[in-house]
């Protein structure tokens, strides 16, 4: 018997034994809710036997592995970590999230916004890249993953839809501006204190304009131009890789280290190994608020990406299952030197466009990335820092969803307000506070609308042979002098009681009975 068949038989035996111990009335609930939560991959496993599915997934995974290699190094730089941690995150997290999530095309791993949030949360307590910094990053990843997992077990994923997409768009746009600002020191060759705020970064840039390093600027501009031109002329070719290759060649052509052009640190040729994050009461206390905000934002981003791709593929994404998959991925990843990750729109979109059929594409991508790391990791030290920073700037620019922002601008003043407040809070306050503020504003306006339901006065239409009931505000018809009929357009809950009572008193001013 094959290993896969043994595992399948073992899981079915466990399921039958557990069901045999449960009362008959909850068997249905167990089959419908518990088994899919812990073994969701059984739902798409039979699809792998269809002709051409595995080949399509392997091809999509290969493309994804090539793309994520430079991206993982860039995202690790945003998080203030050595490049290998970004690669580890892109190897471990996609496998767990693919097996236990619900989306067939989302690819989990390092992402620009979550990398920035991780850096902002931990840089307050330790120097970036230091052993203490790395330990705190792994711990906050464990904490955020545990929070996501507990939320999923409490079936709180269904409430993710109550958080407005405007919050995600506003925070992501603000994070994109911060990402671009943080990389300006590397493309200009300036020394700026690590962890500087948005205002401090640009103050330092304008105060030290005369210290700009010209060779570094030339390499950055050349990389940027080549990447943009290749994207327009050859849309099917990954412009990140083209820009990376062209910028690296140009940097060495100019003279490389002899001109003071910095290069990335060595990347060890090894796969993720098991390690335990350093737990301490002090770190738990100081990182808890940020861990909760990171967990919340990560799952909101993942669900939003899964639903966006699901609208194209026709698949319905289960928010609670995605929450479970993300939580388990981050929790497990923290024991294999991975930092917090979420779904990536770039890699998820490419995965779908490349023809992926099942989550096996993400698993193939992670496994193939491990092969690439073992084969080419020593050559990463030849990558110039300004080239990597330009790729990060391009990634940050792509995060600003201009069409959606325009749609929000035309939609309503309330959504505009939420977008603006979240965006500027991201730039000028703590990132965790910006997430909480955006979510609270979104819930505030939702509760404001639901706590004041419209109360319509209805009456039979005497001009209609069928005497249909009509709204008197829309059609002026004679009303019964003795009885009033009302319709409450909204939920009746404790928050709406005051409004409903006030409206009822206003309606009862006349002699009619209500």
C-alpha positions in Angstrom: 0.0 0.0 0.0 1.3 3.5 -0.9 2.0 6.0 1.8 -0.7 8.3 0.6 -3.3 5.6 0.7 -2.1 4.6 4.2 -2.5 8.2 5.4 -6.0 8.4 3.9 -7.0 5.1 5.4 -5.6 6.2 8.8 -7.6 9.5 8.7 -10.8 7.7 7.8 -10.3 5.2 10.6 -9.8 8.1 13.1 -13.0 9.8 11.7 -15.0 6.6 12.1 -13.8 6.1 15.7 -14.5 9.6 16.7 -18.0 9.5 15.1 -18.8 6.3 16.8 -18.3 8.0 20.2 -20.6 10.9 19.4 -24.4 11.0 19.7 -26.3 10.6 16.5 -27.7 14.1 16.6 -24.2 15.7 16.2 -22.8 13.3 13.6 -23.9 15.6 10.8 -22.3 18.6 12.5 -19.0 16.6 12.8 -19.0 15.6 9.2 -19.9 19.0 7.9 -17.7 21.2 10.2 -15.0 19.4 12.1 -13.6 17.1 9.3 -13.5 19.9 6.6 -11.8 22.2 9.1 -8.9 19.8 9.9 -8.7 17.9 6.7 -9.7 20.3 3.9 -7.2 18.8 1.5 -9.4 15.7 1.2 -11.8 17.9 -0.8 -9.4 18.6 -3.7 -7.2 15.5 -3.5 -9.4 13.5 -6.0 -8.9 16.3 -8.5 -5.2 15.4 -8.8 -6.1 12.2 -10.6 -7.7 14.1 -13.5 -5.5 14.3 -16.6 -3.1 17.2 -16.9 -3.8 18.6 -13.4 -0.5 17.7 -11.8 1.4 18.9 -14.8 -0.4 22.3 -14.8 0.2 22.6 -11.1 3.9 21.8 -11.5 4.3 24.4 -14.3 2.6 27.0 -12.2 4.7 26.1 -9.2 7.9 26.4 -11.2 7.0 29.9 -12.3 6.0 30.9 -8.8 9.3 29.5 -7.4 11.4 31.6 -9.8 9.3 34.7 -9.0 9.4 34.3 -5.2 13.2 33.9 -5.1 14.0 37.6 -5.5 10.8 38.7 -3.8 11.5 36.7 -0.6 14.9 38.3 -0.3 13.3 41.8 -0.8 10.6 41.2 1.7 13.1 40.0 4.3 14.9 43.2 3.8 11.6 45.1 4.5 11.2 43.1 7.7 14.8 43.9 8.8 15.8 40.2 8.5 18.6 38.4 6.7 17.6 37.1 3.3 17.4 33.5 4.3 14.4 34.2 6.6 12.4 35.4 3.7 13.3 32.2 1.8 12.4 30.0 4.7 9.0 31.7 5.0 8.4 31.1 1.3 9.2 27.4 1.7 7.2 26.4 4.8 4.1 28.7 5.0 2.8 27.9 1.5 2.7 24.2 2.2 0.8 24.4 5.4 -1.6 27.1 4.1 -2.3 25.1 0.9 -3.1 22.0 2.9 -5.4 23.6 5.5 -6.8 26.7 3.7 -9.8 26.9 1.4 -8.5 28.9 -1.6 -7.2 26.8 -4.5 -5.1 29.6 -5.9 -3.9 31.8 -3.1 -0.2 31.5 -2.3 0.9 32.3 1.3 4.3 33.5 2.2 6.3 36.7 2.8 4.4 39.9 1.8 5.3 43.5 1.7 2.6 45.0 4.1 3.1 42.2 6.7 6.9 42.5 6.5 6.6 46.2 7.2 4.3 45.7 10.1 6.6 43.1 11.6 9.6 45.5 11.3 7.6 48.4 12.8 6.5 46.2 15.7 9.8 44.7 16.6 12.3 47.5 15.7 11.0 49.4 18.8 12.7 46.7 21.1 15.8 45.5 19.2 18.2 46.5 16.4 17.2 45.1 13.0 19.0 41.9 12.0 20.4 41.3 15.5 19.8 37.9 17.2 17.4 39.6 19.7 15.5 41.1 16.8 15.2 37.8 15.0 14.0 36.0 18.2 11.3 38.6 18.8 10.2 38.3 15.2 9.8 34.5 15.5 7.9 35.0 18.8 5.5 37.5 17.4 4.9 35.2 14.5 4.0 32.4 16.9 1.7 34.7 18.8 -0.1 36.0 15.7 -0.5 32.5 14.4 -1.9 31.3 17.7 -4.3 34.2 17.7 -5.5 33.3 14.2 -5.8 29.7 15.1 -7.9 30.4 18.2 -10.1 32.7 16.2 -10.7 30.0 13.7 -11.5 27.4 16.3 -14.0 29.9 17.7 -15.5 30.2 14.2 -14.8 34.0 14.1 -13.8 33.9 10.5 -17.3 34.5 9.4 -17.1 38.0 10.9 -14.1 39.1 8.7 -16.6 40.3 6.1 -17.8 42.9 8.5 -14.5 44.7 8.2 -14.7 47.1 5.3 -12.4 46.5 2.3 -11.7 50.2 2.5 -9.6 49.6 5.7 -7.4 47.1 3.8 -7.0 49.4 0.8 -6.2 52.4 3.0 -3.7 50.6 5.2 -2.1 48.9 2.2 -1.6 52.2 0.4 -0.1 53.8 3.5 2.2 50.8 4.0 3.2 51.1 0.3 4.3 54.7 0.9 6.2 53.7 4.0 7.9 50.8 2.1 9.0 53.2 -0.7 10.2 55.8 1.9 12.2 53.2 3.8 14.1 52.1 0.7 15.1 55.6 -0.4 18.2 55.4 1.7 19.4 52.4 -0.3 18.8 53.9 -3.7 20.4 57.2 -2.8 23.3 55.9 -0.7 22.4 57.8 2.4 22.8 56.7 6.0 19.5 57.0 7.9 18.8 55.6 11.4 17.0 52.3 11.3 13.3 52.5 12.4 13.0 56.2 11.6 9.4 57.5 11.1 8.0 58.7 7.8 8.7 62.3 8.6 12.2 61.6 10.0 13.1 59.7 6.8 12.2 62.6 4.5 13.8 65.2 6.8 17.0 63.2 6.7 16.9 62.9 2.9 16.4 66.7 2.3 19.1 67.5 4.9 21.7 65.3 3.4 21.0 65.7 -0.4 24.7 66.7 -0.9 25.8 63.2 0.3 23.9 61.3 -2.4 26.1 58.5 -3.9 26.0 58.9 -7.7 27.0 55.3 -8.7 24.3 53.8 -6.4 21.7 56.2 -7.9 22.8 55.2 -11.5 22.4 51.5 -10.7 18.9 52.1 -9.1 17.7 54.3 -12.1 19.0 51.8 -14.6 17.2 48.9 -12.8 14.0 50.9 -12.6 14.0 51.9 -16.2 14.7 48.4 -17.5 12.0 46.8 -15.2 9.4 49.3 -16.3 10.2 49.1 -20.0 10.3 45.3 -20.0 6.9 45.2 -18.3 5.4 47.3 -21.0 7.1 45.7 -24.0 7.0 42.1 -22.7 4.0 41.7 -20.4 4.4 37.9 -20.2 8.0 38.1 -18.9 8.5 38.7 -15.1 9.9 42.2 -15.1 11.2 41.8 -11.6 13.7 39.1 -12.9 14.6 41.2 -15.9 15.3 44.3 -13.8 17.2 42.1 -11.2 19.5 40.7 -13.9 20.1 44.0 -15.8 20.7 46.0 -12.6 23.1 43.4 -11.2 25.1 43.3 -14.5 25.2 47.1 -14.7 26.5 47.4 -11.1 29.4 45.0 -11.7 30.1 46.7 -15.0 30.5 50.0 -13.2 32.9 48.5 -10.7 30.8 47.0 -8.0 32.3 47.2 -4.5 35.2 49.4 -5.8 32.7 52.3 -6.2 31.1 51.7 -2.8 28.0 49.9 -4.1 26.8 47.6 -1.3 25.8 44.0 -1.9 23.5 41.6 0.0 24.7 39.3 2.7 25.6 35.7 2.1 22.7 33.3 2.0 23.5 29.9 3.5 22.8 26.8 1.4 20.5 25.0 3.8 16.8 24.2 4.3 14.7 25.3 7.3 15.6 23.5 10.5 13.4 23.1 13.6 14.0 25.7 16.3 12.0 27.0 19.2 11.3 30.7 19.6 12.5 32.3 22.8 9.5 32.6 25.1 9.4 35.1 27.9 6.8 37.0 29.8 8.4 40.3 29.0 8.2 39.7 25.2 4.6 38.4 25.5 3.5 41.5 27.3 5.1 44.0 25.0 4.3 42.3 21.7 0.7 41.2 22.4 -1.0 44.3 21.0 1.0 44.2 17.8 0.6 40.5 17.5 -3.2 40.9 17.5 -3.1 43.7 14.9 -0.8 41.7 12.7 -3.0 38.6 13.0 -6.1 40.6 12.1 -4.6 42.4 9.2 -3.0 39.2 7.8 -6.2 37.3 7.6 -8.2 40.3 6.2 -5.6 40.6 3.4 -5.6 36.8 2.8 -9.4 36.6 2.6 -9.6 39.7 0.4 -7.1 38.2 -2.1 -8.8 34.7 -2.0 -12.2 36.3 -2.7 -10.8 38.5 -5.5 -9.3 35.5 -7.3 -12.3 33.3 -6.4 -14.5 35.8 -8.4 -12.5 34.9 -11.5 -12.1 31.2 -10.8 -15.7 30.7 -9.6 -14.6 29.2 -6.3 -16.2 30.2 -3.0 -13.6 30.9 -0.3 -14.4 29.9 3.3 -13.2 32.8 5.5 -13.0 30.6 8.7 -11.0 27.9 6.9 -8.6 30.5 5.5 -8.2 31.8 9.1 -7.4 28.3 10.3 -4.9 27.7 7.5 -3.1 31.0 8.0 -3.0 30.5 11.8 -1.6 27.0 11.5 0.9 28.1 8.9 2.3 30.9 10.9 2.3 28.9 14.1 4.2 26.0 12.5 6.4 28.4 10.6 7.7 30.1 13.8 9.4 26.8 14.7 11.2 26.7 11.3 12.7 30.2 11.3 9.8 31.8 9.4 8.3 35.2 10.0 4.7 36.1 9.8 3.2 35.7 6.3 -0.1 36.1 4.4 -1.4 35.6 1.0 0.4 37.6 -1.7 -1.7 39.2 -4.5 1.2 39.1 -7.0 2.1 35.4 -6.5 -1.6 34.4 -6.1 -2.6 36.2 -9.3 0.4 34.7 -11.2 -0.5 31.3 -9.8 -4.0 31.5 -11.2 -2.9 33.0 -14.6 -0.2 30.3 -14.9 -3.0 27.7 -15.0 -2.9 26.2 -11.4 -5.7 23.8 -10.8 -5.3 22.9 -7.1 -3.3 24.0 -4.0 -0.6 21.6 -5.1 0.8 24.4 -7.3 1.7 26.3 -4.1 3.3 23.2 -2.6 5.3 22.6 -5.8 6.4 26.2 -5.7 7.7 25.9 -2.1 9.5 22.6 -2.8 11.1 23.9 -6.0 12.2 27.0 -4.1 14.1 24.7 -1.7 15.9 23.2 -4.7 16.8 26.6 -6.1 18.1 27.7 -2.7 20.4 24.7 -2.4 21.6 25.2 -6.0 22.0 29.0 -6.2 22.1 30.4 -2.6 25.8 31.2 -2.6 25.3 33.5 -5.6 22.9 35.8 -3.8 25.9 37.7 -2.4 26.4 39.2 -5.9 23.1 41.0 -5.8 23.5 44.8 -5.3 21.4 46.3 -2.5 20.1 49.2 -4.6 18.8 46.7 -7.2 16.9 44.8 -4.5 15.6 48.2 -3.1 14.3 49.2 -6.5 12.4 45.9 -6.8 10.9 46.6 -3.3 9.9 50.1 -4.5 8.1 48.6 -7.6 6.4 46.1 -5.3 5.3 48.9 -3.0 4.0 51.0 -5.9 2.0 48.0 -7.1 0.3 47.8 -3.7 -1.5 51.2 -4.2 -4.8 50.1 -5.7 -5.7 53.2 -7.7 -8.8 51.9 -9.4 -10.3 50.7 -6.1 -9.4 54.1 -4.4 -11.2 55.9 -7.2 -14.2 53.7 -6.8 -14.2 54.4 -3.0 -13.9 58.1 -3.7 -17.1 58.0 -5.9 -19.0 55.6 -3.5 -19.6 57.6 -0.3 -18.3 60.2 2.0 -18.1 57.7 4.9 -15.9 55.3 3.0 -13.7 58.2 1.9 -13.3 59.2 5.5 -12.3 55.7 6.6 -9.8 55.5 3.7 -8.2 58.8 4.5 -8.0 58.3 8.2 -6.5 54.8 7.8 -4.0 56.0 5.2 -2.7 58.9 7.2 -2.8 56.9 10.5 -0.5 54.4 8.8 1.9 57.1 7.9 2.0 59.1 11.1 1.1 56.6 13.9 1.9 53.1 15.0 0.9 50.6 12.4 -1.0 48.5 14.9 -3.0 51.5 15.9 -3.8 52.3 12.3 -5.3 48.8 11.8 -7.4 49.1 14.9 -8.5 52.6 14.1 -9.6 51.6 10.6 -11.5 48.5 11.8 -13.2 50.6 14.6 -14.3 53.3 12.1 -15.6 50.6 9.8 -17.6 49.0 12.6 -18.7 52.4 13.9 -20.4 53.4 10.6 -21.9 49.9 10.2 -23.4 50.1 13.7 -24.5 53.6 13.0 -26.4 52.5 9.9 -27.9 49.4 11.5 -28.9 51.2 14.7 -31.1 53.7 12.8 -33.3 51.5 10.5 -35.8 53.2 8.3 -39.4 53.0 9.5 -41.9 53.2 6.7 -45.6 53.9 7.1 -47.6 51.5 5.0 -51.3 51.6 3.9 -53.6 49.7 1.5 -53.8 51.4 -1.9 -57.6 52.0 -2.5 -56.9 52.8 -6.2 -55.5 49.3 -6.7 -58.0 46.5 -7.3 -55.9 44.1 -5.3 -55.5 46.7 -2.5 -51.7 46.2 -2.4 -49.8 47.7 0.6 -47.7 50.7 -0.5 -45.2 53.0 1.2 -46.9 56.4 1.9 -43.6 58.2 1.5 -43.5 57.0 -2.1 -47.1 57.2 -3.1 -49.6 59.7 -1.7 -52.7 57.7 -0.9 -55.5 58.1 1.7 -54.6 56.5 5.1 -56.8 54.8 7.5 -57.7 57.3 10.3 -57.8 54.5 13.0 -54.9 52.2 12.2 -51.3 52.7 11.0 -49.2 49.9 9.5 -45.4 50.3 9.8 -42.5 48.4 8.4 -39.1 48.4 10.0 -36.3 48.1 7.4 -33.5 46.7 9.4 -32.6 44.5 12.4 -34.3 45.0 15.8 -31.6 44.8 18.4 -30.6 46.7 21.6 -28.6 49.3 19.6 -31.7 50.2 17.5 -34.2 50.4 20.4 -33.9 54.1 21.1 -34.3 55.1 17.4 -37.3 52.8 16.9 -39.0 54.0 20.1 -38.5 57.6 19.1 -39.9 57.0 15.6 -42.9 55.1 17.1 -43.7 58.0 19.4 -43.5 60.4 16.5 -45.9 58.2 14.4 -48.3 57.9 17.4 -48.9 61.6 17.6 -52.2 61.3 15.8 -55.4 59.4 16.8 -54.5 56.3 14.8 -53.7 53.0 16.4 -50.3 51.6 15.5 
